[in-house]
Amino acid sequence: MQNYLLYIAIGTMAGLLCGFFGLGGGFVIVPALIFLAGFDQITAQGTSLAIMLPPVGLLAFMEYYKNGNVNIKSGLIICVTLFLAAFVGAKLAHYVSPAVLRKAFGVLLLLISIKMLLGK
């Protein structure tokens, strides 16, 4: 039961941050599954992708769209390319050790954080 409550908390936090900041749930879910639930990097990544399969962002998207804050054309282009590139990335991830993936993920988060803090 404890794990279910943890998963509910992770989902709630990821959903709030996703809707509030527009960031992908993976930036919240992957680290939470690793540090709080004890998953290894590649299992956390796979689980995060499984979570995103259903339309988890549909209601948030509809709210942004209703307020005129969605560019449909660019969203569709990105969606198609993301769909194809995610397949390639998933194939490649299985050739890298979970330890290297975890470090690379940490570096990515750090670089994005620095860029966000320093501005444009």
Backbone atoms as SQL, in Angstrom:
CREATE TABLE atoms (id INTEGER PRIMARY KEY, chain TEXT, resi INTEGER, resn TEXT, atom TEXT, x REAL, y REAL, z REAL);
INSERT INTO atoms VALUES
  (1, 'A', 1, 'MET', 'N', 0.826, -1.204, 0.000),
  (2, 'A', 1, 'MET', 'CA', 0.000, 0.000, 0.000),
  (3, 'A', 1, 'MET', 'C', 0.863, 1.259, 0.000),
  (4, 'A', 2, 'GLN', 'N', 1.999, 1.188, 0.696),
  (5, 'A', 2, 'GLN', 'CA', 2.882, 2.349, 0.777),
  (6, 'A', 2, 'GLN', 'C', 3.343, 2.774, -0.610),
  (7, 'A', 3, 'ASN', 'N', 3.703, 1.809, -1.480),
  (8, 'A', 3, 'ASN', 'CA', 4.128, 2.155, -2.835),
  (9, 'A', 3, 'ASN', 'C', 3.011, 2.825, -3.612),
  (10, 'A', 4, 'TYR', 'N', 1.760, 2.377, -3.410),
  (11, 'A', 4, 'TYR', 'CA', 0.645, 2.994, -4.125),
  (12, 'A', 4, 'TYR', 'C', 0.500, 4.461, -3.742),
  (13, 'A', 5, 'LEU', 'N', 0.658, 4.749, -2.477),
  (14, 'A', 5, 'LEU', 'CA', 0.582, 6.144, -2.028),
  (15, 'A', 5, 'LEU', 'C', 1.732, 6.961, -2.599),
  (16, 'A', 6, 'LEU', 'N', 2.914, 6.367, -2.665),
  (17, 'A', 6, 'LEU', 'CA', 4.059, 7.047, -3.264),
  (18, 'A', 6, 'LEU', 'C', 3.799, 7.333, -4.729),
  (19, 'A', 7, 'TYR', 'N', 3.258, 6.346, -5.455),
  (20, 'A', 7, 'TYR', 'CA', 2.967, 6.531, -6.877),
  (21, 'A', 7, 'TYR', 'C', 1.889, 7.591, -7.082),
  (22, 'A', 8, 'ILE', 'N', 0.905, 7.635, -6.200),
  (23, 'A', 8, 'ILE', 'CA', -0.132, 8.664, -6.270),
  (24, 'A', 8, 'ILE', 'C', 0.494, 10.039, -6.054),
  (25, 'A', 9, 'ALA', 'N', 1.403, 10.137, -5.091),
  (26, 'A', 9, 'ALA', 'CA', 2.072, 11.415, -4.810),
  (27, 'A', 9, 'ALA', 'C', 2.938, 11.847, -5.999),
  (28, 'A', 10, 'ILE', 'N', 3.669, 10.913, -6.585),
  (29, 'A', 10, 'ILE', 'CA', 4.509, 11.235, -7.741),
  (30, 'A', 10, 'ILE', 'C', 3.633, 11.696, -8.906),
  (31, 'A', 11, 'GLY', 'N', 2.545, 10.978, -9.175),
  (32, 'A', 11, 'GLY', 'CA', 1.646, 11.359, -10.260),
  (33, 'A', 11, 'GLY', 'C', 1.011, 12.716, -10.043),
  (34, 'A', 12, 'THR', 'N', 0.615, 12.976, -8.805),
  (35, 'A', 12, 'THR', 'CA', 0.004, 14.264, -8.491),
  (36, 'A', 12, 'THR', 'C', 1.000, 15.403, -8.687),
  (37, 'A', 13, 'MET', 'N', 2.211, 15.235, -8.170),
  (38, 'A', 13, 'MET', 'CA', 3.228, 16.273, -8.310),
  (39, 'A', 13, 'MET', 'C', 3.588, 16.486, -9.775),
  (40, 'A', 14, 'ALA', 'N', 3.774, 15.405, -10.518),
  (41, 'A', 14, 'ALA', 'CA', 4.119, 15.522, -11.939),
  (42, 'A', 14, 'ALA', 'C', 2.997, 16.215, -12.708),
  (43, 'A', 15, 'GLY', 'N', 1.758, 15.860, -12.403),
  (44, 'A', 15, 'GLY', 'CA', 0.630, 16.482, -13.086),
  (45, 'A', 15, 'GLY', 'C', 0.531, 17.966, -12.798),
  (46, 'A', 16, 'LEU', 'N', 0.706, 18.342, -11.539),
  (47, 'A', 16, 'LEU', 'CA', 0.653, 19.763, -11.186),
  (48, 'A', 16, 'LEU', 'C', 1.774, 20.549, -11.866),
  (49, 'A', 17, 'LEU', 'N', 2.987, 20.001, -11.818),
  (50, 'A', 17, 'LEU', 'CA', 4.115, 20.693, -12.439),
  (51, 'A', 17, 'LEU', 'C', 3.989, 20.729, -13.959),
  (52, 'A', 18, 'CYS', 'N', 3.468, 19.657, -14.541),
  (53, 'A', 18, 'CYS', 'CA', 3.260, 19.606, -15.982),
  (54, 'A', 18, 'CYS', 'C', 2.258, 20.668, -16.408),
  (55, 'A', 19, 'GLY', 'N', 1.147, 20.739, -15.712),
  (56, 'A', 19, 'GLY', 'CA', 0.134, 21.724, -16.044),
  (57, 'A', 19, 'GLY', 'C', 0.578, 23.144, -15.748),
  (58, 'A', 20, 'PHE', 'N', 1.316, 23.322, -14.670),
  (59, 'A', 20, 'PHE', 'CA', 1.727, 24.672, -14.253),
  (60, 'A', 20, 'PHE', 'C', 2.873, 25.210, -15.092),
  (61, 'A', 21, 'PHE', 'N', 3.909, 24.380, -15.298),
  (62, 'A', 21, 'PHE', 'CA', 5.099, 24.831, -16.016),
  (63, 'A', 21, 'PHE', 'C', 5.156, 24.354, -17.458),
  (64, 'A', 22, 'GLY', 'N', 4.315, 23.398, -17.825),
  (65, 'A', 22, 'GLY', 'CA', 4.347, 22.863, -19.174),
  (66, 'A', 22, 'GLY', 'C', 5.522, 21.943, -19.430),
  (67, 'A', 23, 'LEU', 'N', 6.130, 21.451, -18.374),
  (68, 'A', 23, 'LEU', 'CA', 7.273, 20.563, -18.579),
  (69, 'A', 23, 'LEU', 'C', 6.826, 19.125, -18.646),
  (70, 'A', 24, 'GLY', 'N', 7.600, 18.347, -19.350),
  (71, 'A', 24, 'GLY', 'CA', 7.271, 16.932, -19.485),
  (72, 'A', 24, 'GLY', 'C', 7.348, 16.235, -18.142),
  (73, 'A', 25, 'GLY', 'N', 6.430, 15.336, -17.934),
  (74, 'A', 25, 'GLY', 'CA', 6.385, 14.603, -16.677),
  (75, 'A', 25, 'GLY', 'C', 7.659, 13.848, -16.376),
  (76, 'A', 26, 'GLY', 'N', 8.416, 13.498, -17.408),
  (77, 'A', 26, 'GLY', 'CA', 9.651, 12.750, -17.214),
  (78, 'A', 26, 'GLY', 'C', 10.668, 13.477, -16.356),
  (79, 'A', 27, 'PHE', 'N', 10.651, 14.805, -16.386),
  (80, 'A', 27, 'PHE', 'CA', 11.600, 15.565, -15.578),
  (81, 'A', 27, 'PHE', 'C', 11.293, 15.441, -14.094),
  (82, 'A', 28, 'VAL', 'N', 10.066, 15.093, -13.789),
  (83, 'A', 28, 'VAL', 'CA', 9.667, 14.880, -12.405),
  (84, 'A', 28, 'VAL', 'C', 9.597, 13.379, -12.104),
  (85, 'A', 29, 'ILE', 'N', 8.967, 12.642, -13.002),
  (86, 'A', 29, 'ILE', 'CA', 8.691, 11.229, -12.758),
  (87, 'A', 29, 'ILE', 'C', 9.966, 10.393, -12.712),
  (88, 'A', 30, 'VAL', 'N', 10.863, 10.595, -13.670),
  (89, 'A', 30, 'VAL', 'CA', 12.078, 9.768, -13.714),
  (90, 'A', 30, 'VAL', 'C', 12.902, 9.920, -12.434),
  (91, 'A', 31, 'PRO', 'N', 13.252, 11.151, -12.011),
  (92, 'A', 31, 'PRO', 'CA', 14.006, 11.256, -10.757),
  (93, 'A', 31, 'PRO', 'C', 13.231, 10.726, -9.547),
  (94, 'A', 32, 'ALA', 'N', 11.922, 10.949, -9.513),
  (95, 'A', 32, 'ALA', 'CA', 11.140, 10.469, -8.377),
  (96, 'A', 32, 'ALA', 'C', 11.140, 8.946, -8.317),
  (97, 'A', 33, 'LEU', 'N', 10.994, 8.295, -9.462),
  (98, 'A', 33, 'LEU', 'CA', 11.013, 6.833, -9.465),
  (99, 'A', 33, 'LEU', 'C', 12.383, 6.288, -9.049),
  (100, 'A', 34, 'ILE', 'N', 13.444, 6.985, -9.406),
  (101, 'A', 34, 'ILE', 'CA', 14.793, 6.550, -9.033),
  (102, 'A', 34, 'ILE', 'C', 15.041, 6.770, -7.541),
  (103, 'A', 35, 'PHE', 'N', 14.820, 7.994, -7.082),
  (104, 'A', 35, 'PHE', 'CA', 15.206, 8.343, -5.718),
  (105, 'A', 35, 'PHE', 'C', 14.177, 7.954, -4.655),
  (106, 'A', 36, 'LEU', 'N', 12.917, 7.923, -5.014),
  (107, 'A', 36, 'LEU', 'CA', 11.887, 7.608, -4.025),
  (108, 'A', 36, 'LEU', 'C', 11.395, 6.169, -4.103),
  (109, 'A', 37, 'ALA', 'N', 11.334, 5.622, -5.323),
  (110, 'A', 37, 'ALA', 'CA', 10.788, 4.274, -5.479),
  (111, 'A', 37, 'ALA', 'C', 11.857, 3.220, -5.727),
  (112, 'A', 38, 'GLY', 'N', 13.119, 3.636, -5.879),
  (113, 'A', 38, 'GLY', 'CA', 14.215, 2.684, -6.022),
  (114, 'A', 38, 'GLY', 'C', 14.352, 2.046, -7.395),
  (115, 'A', 39, 'PHE', 'N', 13.764, 2.653, -8.436),
  (116, 'A', 39, 'PHE', 'CA', 13.892, 2.114, -9.784),
  (117, 'A', 39, 'PHE', 'C', 15.297, 2.388, -10.308),
  (118, 'A', 40, 'ASP', 'N', 15.770, 1.560, -11.238),
  (119, 'A', 40, 'ASP', 'CA', 17.008, 1.913, -11.937),
  (120, 'A', 40, 'ASP', 'C', 16.642, 2.874, -13.068),
  (121, 'A', 41, 'GLN', 'N', 17.647, 3.506, -13.672),
  (122, 'A', 41, 'GLN', 'CA', 17.423, 4.558, -14.659),
  (123, 'A', 41, 'GLN', 'C', 16.554, 4.083, -15.824),
  (124, 'A', 42, 'ILE', 'N', 16.908, 2.963, -16.411),
  (125, 'A', 42, 'ILE', 'CA', 16.193, 2.544, -17.618),
  (126, 'A', 42, 'ILE', 'C', 14.763, 2.108, -17.320),
  (127, 'A', 43, 'THR', 'N', 14.519, 1.502, -16.153),
  (128, 'A', 43, 'THR', 'CA', 13.153, 1.138, -15.769),
  (129, 'A', 43, 'THR', 'C', 12.336, 2.392, -15.472),
  (130, 'A', 44, 'ALA', 'N', 12.951, 3.386, -14.859),
  (131, 'A', 44, 'ALA', 'CA', 12.259, 4.657, -14.605),
  (132, 'A', 44, 'ALA', 'C', 11.879, 5.323, -15.922),
  (133, 'A', 45, 'GLN', 'N', 12.780, 5.305, -16.889),
  (134, 'A', 45, 'GLN', 'CA', 12.505, 5.908, -18.194),
  (135, 'A', 45, 'GLN', 'C', 11.362, 5.169, -18.894),
  (136, 'A', 46, 'GLY', 'N', 11.414, 3.847, -18.900),
  (137, 'A', 46, 'GLY', 'CA', 10.365, 3.066, -19.537),
  (138, 'A', 46, 'GLY', 'C', 9.017, 3.262, -18.872),
  (139, 'A', 47, 'THR', 'N', 9.012, 3.320, -17.545),
  (140, 'A', 47, 'THR', 'CA', 7.771, 3.532, -16.806),
  (141, 'A', 47, 'THR', 'C', 7.214, 4.924, -17.086),
  (142, 'A', 48, 'SER', 'N', 8.086, 5.923, -17.150),
  (143, 'A', 48, 'SER', 'CA', 7.658, 7.281, -17.464),
  (144, 'A', 48, 'SER', 'C', 7.004, 7.338, -18.841),
  (145, 'A', 49, 'LEU', 'N', 7.577, 6.643, -19.804),
  (146, 'A', 49, 'LEU', 'CA', 6.985, 6.613, -21.149),
  (147, 'A', 49, 'LEU', 'C', 5.627, 5.923, -21.134),
  (148, 'A', 50, 'ALA', 'N', 5.500, 4.855, -20.354),
  (149, 'A', 50, 'ALA', 'CA', 4.212, 4.162, -20.255),
  (150, 'A', 50, 'ALA', 'C', 3.139, 5.079, -19.678),
  (151, 'A', 51, 'ILE', 'N', 3.535, 5.923, -18.755),
  (152, 'A', 51, 'ILE', 'CA', 2.605, 6.860, -18.128),
  (153, 'A', 51, 'ILE', 'C', 2.112, 7.888, -19.148),
  (154, 'A', 52, 'MET', 'N', 2.991, 8.289, -20.054),
  (155, 'A', 52, 'MET', 'CA', 2.635, 9.329, -21.015),
  (156, 'A', 52, 'MET', 'C', 1.808, 8.809, -22.189),
  (157, 'A', 53, 'LEU', 'N', 1.676, 7.493, -22.348),
  (158, 'A', 53, 'LEU', 'CA', 0.924, 6.953, -23.472),
  (159, 'A', 53, 'LEU', 'C', -0.527, 7.411, -23.506),
  (160, 'A', 54, 'PRO', 'N', -1.262, 7.301, -22.408),
  (161, 'A', 54, 'PRO', 'CA', -2.630, 7.829, -22.478),
  (162, 'A', 54, 'PRO', 'C', -2.576, 9.361, -22.538),
  (163, 'A', 55, 'PRO', 'N', -3.651, 9.967, -22.883),
  (164, 'A', 55, 'PRO', 'CA', -3.627, 11.433, -23.027),
  (165, 'A', 55, 'PRO', 'C', -3.611, 12.152, -21.674),
  (166, 'A', 56, 'VAL', 'N', -2.515, 11.999, -20.938),
  (167, 'A', 56, 'VAL', 'CA', -2.429, 12.584, -19.595),
  (168, 'A', 56, 'VAL', 'C', -2.500, 14.100, -19.606),
  (169, 'A', 57, 'GLY', 'N', -2.091, 14.712, -20.706),
  (170, 'A', 57, 'GLY', 'CA', -2.104, 16.172, -20.767),
  (171, 'A', 57, 'GLY', 'C', -3.319, 16.750, -21.461),
  (172, 'A', 58, 'LEU', 'N', -4.305, 15.925, -21.783),
  (173, 'A', 58, 'LEU', 'CA', -5.436, 16.388, -22.578),
  (174, 'A', 58, 'LEU', 'C', -6.193, 17.543, -21.924),
  (175, 'A', 59, 'LEU', 'N', -6.527, 17.424, -20.659),
  (176, 'A', 59, 'LEU', 'CA', -7.275, 18.495, -19.999),
  (177, 'A', 59, 'LEU', 'C', -6.449, 19.771, -19.881),
  (178, 'A', 60, 'ALA', 'N', -5.165, 19.630, -19.575),
  (179, 'A', 60, 'ALA', 'CA', -4.303, 20.820, -19.495),
  (180, 'A', 60, 'ALA', 'C', -4.180, 21.464, -20.876),
  (181, 'A', 61, 'PHE', 'N', -3.998, 20.637, -21.919),
  (182, 'A', 61, 'PHE', 'CA', -3.924, 21.151, -23.284),
  (183, 'A', 61, 'PHE', 'C', -5.194, 21.928, -23.637),
  (184, 'A', 62, 'MET', 'N', -6.360, 21.361, -23.303),
  (185, 'A', 62, 'MET', 'CA', -7.626, 22.018, -23.635),
  (186, 'A', 62, 'MET', 'C', -7.741, 23.382, -22.963),
  (187, 'A', 63, 'GLU', 'N', -7.237, 23.495, -21.742),
  (188, 'A', 63, 'GLU', 'CA', -7.276, 24.776, -21.031),
  (189, 'A', 63, 'GLU', 'C', -6.368, 25.804, -21.710),
  (190, 'A', 64, 'TYR', 'N', -5.154, 25.373, -22.090),
  (191, 'A', 64, 'TYR', 'CA', -4.246, 26.281, -22.793),
  (192, 'A', 64, 'TYR', 'C', -4.834, 26.665, -24.150),
  (193, 'A', 65, 'TYR', 'N', -5.409, 25.703, -24.860),
  (194, 'A', 65, 'TYR', 'CA', -6.003, 25.959, -26.178),
  (195, 'A', 65, 'TYR', 'C', -7.165, 26.935, -26.068),
  (196, 'A', 66, 'LYS', 'N', -8.017, 26.724, -25.076),
  (197, 'A', 66, 'LYS', 'CA', -9.176, 27.586, -24.852),
  (198, 'A', 66, 'LYS', 'C', -8.748, 29.044, -24.660),
  (199, 'A', 67, 'ASN', 'N', -7.586, 29.250, -24.085),
  (200, 'A', 67, 'ASN', 'CA', -7.086, 30.603, -23.824),
  (201, 'A', 67, 'ASN', 'C', -6.167, 31.114, -24.932),
  (202, 'A', 68, 'GLY', 'N', -6.125, 30.389, -26.065),
  (203, 'A', 68, 'GLY', 'CA', -5.342, 30.850, -27.214),
  (204, 'A', 68, 'GLY', 'C', -3.844, 30.685, -27.062),
  (205, 'A', 69, 'ASN', 'N', -3.418, 29.736, -26.232),
  (206, 'A', 69, 'ASN', 'CA', -1.990, 29.568, -25.961),
  (207, 'A', 69, 'ASN', 'C', -1.423, 28.270, -26.506),
  (208, 'A', 70, 'VAL', 'N', -1.885, 27.855, -27.686),
  (209, 'A', 70, 'VAL', 'CA', -1.370, 26.648, -28.322),
  (210, 'A', 70, 'VAL', 'C', -1.159, 26.937, -29.801),
  (211, 'A', 71, 'ASN', 'N', 0.004, 26.572, -30.311),
  (212, 'A', 71, 'ASN', 'CA', 0.282, 26.661, -31.740),
  (213, 'A', 71, 'ASN', 'C', 0.121, 25.254, -32.306),
  (214, 'A', 72, 'ILE', 'N', -1.033, 25.001, -32.896),
  (215, 'A', 72, 'ILE', 'CA', -1.382, 23.659, -33.363),
  (216, 'A', 72, 'ILE', 'C', -0.396, 23.151, -34.414),
  (217, 'A', 73, 'LYS', 'N', -0.046, 23.988, -35.398),
  (218, 'A', 73, 'LYS', 'CA', 0.832, 23.539, -36.483),
  (219, 'A', 73, 'LYS', 'C', 2.178, 23.059, -35.942),
  (220, 'A', 74, 'SER', 'N', 2.825, 23.880, -35.117),
  (221, 'A', 74, 'SER', 'CA', 4.114, 23.448, -34.579),
  (222, 'A', 74, 'SER', 'C', 3.955, 22.259, -33.651),
  (223, 'A', 75, 'GLY', 'N', 2.858, 22.219, -32.899),
  (224, 'A', 75, 'GLY', 'CA', 2.619, 21.086, -32.012),
  (225, 'A', 75, 'GLY', 'C', 2.502, 19.776, -32.772),
  (226, 'A', 76, 'LEU', 'N', 1.792, 19.785, -33.903),
  (227, 'A', 76, 'LEU', 'CA', 1.649, 18.572, -34.708),
  (228, 'A', 76, 'LEU', 'C', 2.982, 18.124, -35.312),
  (229, 'A', 77, 'ILE', 'N', 3.758, 19.087, -35.803),
  (230, 'A', 77, 'ILE', 'CA', 5.073, 18.755, -36.379),
  (231, 'A', 77, 'ILE', 'C', 5.973, 18.143, -35.312),
  (232, 'A', 78, 'ILE', 'N', 6.007, 18.769, -34.155),
  (233, 'A', 78, 'ILE', 'CA', 6.835, 18.260, -33.059),
  (234, 'A', 78, 'ILE', 'C', 6.327, 16.888, -32.616),
  (235, 'A', 79, 'CYS', 'N', 5.012, 16.709, -32.560),
  (236, 'A', 79, 'CYS', 'CA', 4.431, 15.436, -32.134),
  (237, 'A', 79, 'CYS', 'C', 4.884, 14.295, -33.044),
  (238, 'A', 80, 'VAL', 'N', 4.829, 14.496, -34.347),
  (239, 'A', 80, 'VAL', 'CA', 5.215, 13.449, -35.294),
  (240, 'A', 80, 'VAL', 'C', 6.702, 13.143, -35.180),
  (241, 'A', 81, 'THR', 'N', 7.531, 14.191, -35.136),
  (242, 'A', 81, 'THR', 'CA', 8.973, 13.947, -35.043),
  (243, 'A', 81, 'THR', 'C', 9.355, 13.348, -33.691),
  (244, 'A', 82, 'LEU', 'N', 8.674, 13.780, -32.624),
  (245, 'A', 82, 'LEU', 'CA', 8.923, 13.196, -31.305),
  (246, 'A', 82, 'LEU', 'C', 8.564, 11.713, -31.311),
  (247, 'A', 83, 'PHE', 'N', 7.457, 11.365, -31.931),
  (248, 'A', 83, 'PHE', 'CA', 7.000, 9.980, -32.031),
  (249, 'A', 83, 'PHE', 'C', 8.083, 9.106, -32.666),
  (250, 'A', 84, 'LEU', 'N', 8.640, 9.564, -33.769),
  (251, 'A', 84, 'LEU', 'CA', 9.659, 8.790, -34.484),
  (252, 'A', 84, 'LEU', 'C', 10.995, 8.781, -33.743),
  (253, 'A', 85, 'ALA', 'N', 11.415, 9.951, -33.251),
  (254, 'A', 85, 'ALA', 'CA', 12.706, 10.046, -32.574),
  (255, 'A', 85, 'ALA', 'C', 12.698, 9.301, -31.237),
  (256, 'A', 86, 'ALA', 'N', 11.560, 9.268, -30.537),
  (257, 'A', 86, 'ALA', 'CA', 11.477, 8.541, -29.269),
  (258, 'A', 86, 'ALA', 'C', 11.706, 7.051, -29.491),
  (259, 'A', 87, 'PHE', 'N', 11.228, 6.539, -30.610),
  (260, 'A', 87, 'PHE', 'CA', 11.451, 5.131, -30.948),
  (261, 'A', 87, 'PHE', 'C', 12.945, 4.861, -31.112),
  (262, 'A', 88, 'VAL', 'N', 13.630, 5.743, -31.849),
  (263, 'A', 88, 'VAL', 'CA', 15.076, 5.591, -32.062),
  (264, 'A', 88, 'VAL', 'C', 15.813, 5.724, -30.733),
  (265, 'A', 89, 'GLY', 'N', 15.437, 6.725, -29.925),
  (266, 'A', 89, 'GLY', 'CA', 16.076, 6.922, -28.630),
  (267, 'A', 89, 'GLY', 'C', 15.901, 5.730, -27.705),
  (268, 'A', 90, 'ALA', 'N', 14.714, 5.129, -27.724),
  (269, 'A', 90, 'ALA', 'CA', 14.458, 3.954, -26.883),
  (270, 'A', 90, 'ALA', 'C', 15.317, 2.775, -27.326),
  (271, 'A', 91, 'LYS', 'N', 15.472, 2.615, -28.626),
  (272, 'A', 91, 'LYS', 'CA', 16.343, 1.545, -29.139),
  (273, 'A', 91, 'LYS', 'C', 17.779, 1.768, -28.668),
  (274, 'A', 92, 'LEU', 'N', 18.267, 3.010, -28.807),
  (275, 'A', 92, 'LEU', 'CA', 19.654, 3.327, -28.435),
  (276, 'A', 92, 'LEU', 'C', 19.892, 3.204, -26.932),
  (277, 'A', 93, 'ALA', 'N', 18.890, 3.541, -26.116),
  (278, 'A', 93, 'ALA', 'CA', 19.048, 3.518, -24.651),
  (279, 'A', 93, 'ALA', 'C', 19.414, 2.136, -24.133),
  (280, 'A', 94, 'HIS', 'N', 19.009, 1.108, -24.836),
  (281, 'A', 94, 'HIS', 'CA', 19.296, -0.252, -24.377),
  (282, 'A', 94, 'HIS', 'C', 20.728, -0.692, -24.662),
  (283, 'A', 95, 'TYR', 'N', 21.489, 0.152, -25.334),
  (284, 'A', 95, 'TYR', 'CA', 22.899, -0.129, -25.586),
  (285, 'A', 95, 'TYR', 'C', 23.815, 0.622, -24.623),
  (286, 'A', 96, 'VAL', 'N', 23.217, 1.384, -23.710),
  (287, 'A', 96, 'VAL', 'CA', 23.977, 2.187, -22.747),
  (288, 'A', 96, 'VAL', 'C', 23.659, 1.664, -21.349),
  (289, 'A', 97, 'SER', 'N', 24.655, 1.630, -20.481),
  (290, 'A', 97, 'SER', 'CA', 24.423, 1.127, -19.123),
  (291, 'A', 97, 'SER', 'C', 23.510, 2.084, -18.347),
  (292, 'A', 98, 'PRO', 'N', 22.707, 1.540, -17.422),
  (293, 'A', 98, 'PRO', 'CA', 21.842, 2.394, -16.607),
  (294, 'A', 98, 'PRO', 'C', 22.622, 3.467, -15.845),
  (295, 'A', 99, 'ALA', 'N', 23.836, 3.159, -15.412),
  (296, 'A', 99, 'ALA', 'CA', 24.642, 4.150, -14.683),
  (297, 'A', 99, 'ALA', 'C', 25.004, 5.330, -15.579),
  (298, 'A', 100, 'VAL', 'N', 25.373, 5.055, -16.817),
  (299, 'A', 100, 'VAL', 'CA', 25.709, 6.133, -17.754),
  (300, 'A', 100, 'VAL', 'C', 24.456, 6.927, -18.107),
  (301, 'A', 101, 'LEU', 'N', 23.323, 6.247, -18.301),
  (302, 'A', 101, 'LEU', 'CA', 22.067, 6.945, -18.588),
  (303, 'A', 101, 'LEU', 'C', 21.693, 7.882, -17.445),
  (304, 'A', 102, 'ARG', 'N', 21.866, 7.397, -16.224),
  (305, 'A', 102, 'ARG', 'CA', 21.510, 8.216, -15.059),
  (306, 'A', 102, 'ARG', 'C', 22.378, 9.478, -15.000),
  (307, 'A', 103, 'LYS', 'N', 23.665, 9.320, -15.236),
  (308, 'A', 103, 'LYS', 'CA', 24.559, 10.478, -15.215),
  (309, 'A', 103, 'LYS', 'C', 24.232, 11.442, -16.354),
  (310, 'A', 104, 'ALA', 'N', 23.949, 10.907, -17.535),
  (311, 'A', 104, 'ALA', 'CA', 23.609, 11.760, -18.675),
  (312, 'A', 104, 'ALA', 'C', 22.309, 12.524, -18.405),
  (313, 'A', 105, 'PHE', 'N', 21.338, 11.861, -17.784),
  (314, 'A', 105, 'PHE', 'CA', 20.084, 12.512, -17.435),
  (315, 'A', 105, 'PHE', 'C', 20.338, 13.649, -16.445),
  (316, 'A', 106, 'GLY', 'N', 21.198, 13.399, -15.463),
  (317, 'A', 106, 'GLY', 'CA', 21.552, 14.432, -14.486),
  (318, 'A', 106, 'GLY', 'C', 22.233, 15.626, -15.135),
  (319, 'A', 107, 'VAL', 'N', 23.137, 15.364, -16.068),
  (320, 'A', 107, 'VAL', 'CA', 23.812, 16.454, -16.783),
  (321, 'A', 107, 'VAL', 'C', 22.794, 17.258, -17.589),
  (322, 'A', 108, 'LEU', 'N', 21.876, 16.573, -18.257),
  (323, 'A', 108, 'LEU', 'CA', 20.841, 17.265, -19.025),
  (324, 'A', 108, 'LEU', 'C', 20.016, 18.178, -18.127),
  (325, 'A', 109, 'LEU', 'N', 19.581, 17.667, -16.982),
  (326, 'A', 109, 'LEU', 'CA', 18.813, 18.488, -16.048),
  (327, 'A', 109, 'LEU', 'C', 19.628, 19.689, -15.558),
  (328, 'A', 110, 'LEU', 'N', 20.897, 19.451, -15.287),
  (329, 'A', 110, 'LEU', 'CA', 21.766, 20.534, -14.822),
  (330, 'A', 110, 'LEU', 'C', 21.921, 21.614, -15.888),
  (331, 'A', 111, 'LEU', 'N', 22.172, 21.210, -17.128),
  (332, 'A', 111, 'LEU', 'CA', 22.338, 22.180, -18.211),
  (333, 'A', 111, 'LEU', 'C', 21.061, 22.986, -18.442),
  (334, 'A', 112, 'ILE', 'N', 19.927, 22.310, -18.406),
  (335, 'A', 112, 'ILE', 'CA', 18.657, 23.021, -18.576),
  (336, 'A', 112, 'ILE', 'C', 18.438, 23.990, -17.414),
  (337, 'A', 113, 'SER', 'N', 18.770, 23.562, -16.213),
  (338, 'A', 113, 'SER', 'CA', 18.626, 24.436, -15.039),
  (339, 'A', 113, 'SER', 'C', 19.485, 25.677, -15.154),
  (340, 'A', 114, 'ILE', 'N', 20.731, 25.495, -15.545),
  (341, 'A', 114, 'ILE', 'CA', 21.642, 26.637, -15.684),
  (342, 'A', 114, 'ILE', 'C', 21.117, 27.607, -16.741),
  (343, 'A', 115, 'LYS', 'N', 20.678, 27.064, -17.877),
  (344, 'A', 115, 'LYS', 'CA', 20.137, 27.908, -18.941),
  (345, 'A', 115, 'LYS', 'C', 18.924, 28.683, -18.455),
  (346, 'A', 116, 'MET', 'N', 18.041, 28.031, -17.709),
  (347, 'A', 116, 'MET', 'CA', 16.843, 28.695, -17.194),
  (348, 'A', 116, 'MET', 'C', 17.202, 29.782, -16.185),
  (349, 'A', 117, 'LEU', 'N', 18.193, 29.512, -15.343),
  (350, 'A', 117, 'LEU', 'CA', 18.587, 30.490, -14.324),
  (351, 'A', 117, 'LEU', 'C', 19.305, 31.689, -14.925),
  (352, 'A', 118, 'LEU', 'N', 20.097, 31.477, -15.964),
  (353, 'A', 118, 'LEU', 'CA', 20.871, 32.554, -16.561),
  (354, 'A', 118, 'LEU', 'C', 20.085, 33.357, -17.601),
  (355, 'A', 119, 'GLY', 'N', 18.926, 32.893, -17.958),
  (356, 'A', 119, 'GLY', 'CA', 18.093, 33.602, -18.921),
  (357, 'A', 119, 'GLY', 'C', 18.380, 33.191, -20.343),
  (358, 'A', 120, 'LYS', 'N', 17.984, 34.032, -21.257),
  (359, 'A', 120, 'LYS', 'CA', 18.118, 33.712, -22.682),
  (360, 'A', 120, 'LYS', 'C', 19.551, 33.706, -23.049);
